[in-house]
Amino acid sequence: MATRIDDDNGMFEDCTVCGRETAHDVCIRLLTESTKTENAEFSREPYRVSTCRACGAEETLRMNNA
């Protein structure tokens, strides 16, 4: 994943849907991985979420592969 930062437009990354380098909004989300309701709060993991500003495609990447 190649990332380029432009001071005016934010982060540019390759979009698998658009097939070109486009501006993206990037954030970190905590997602619950457990399907069980009991102790679900202990199964949250950080994910990097990148959303293409051109087409709206969203890509998530788990940050902790432990």
Beta strands, then each sheet from edge to edge (+ up, - down):
strand 1: 3-6
strand 2: 10-14
strand 3: 21-32
strand 4: 44-52
strand 5: 58-62
sheet 1: 1+ 2- 3+ 4- 5+
end
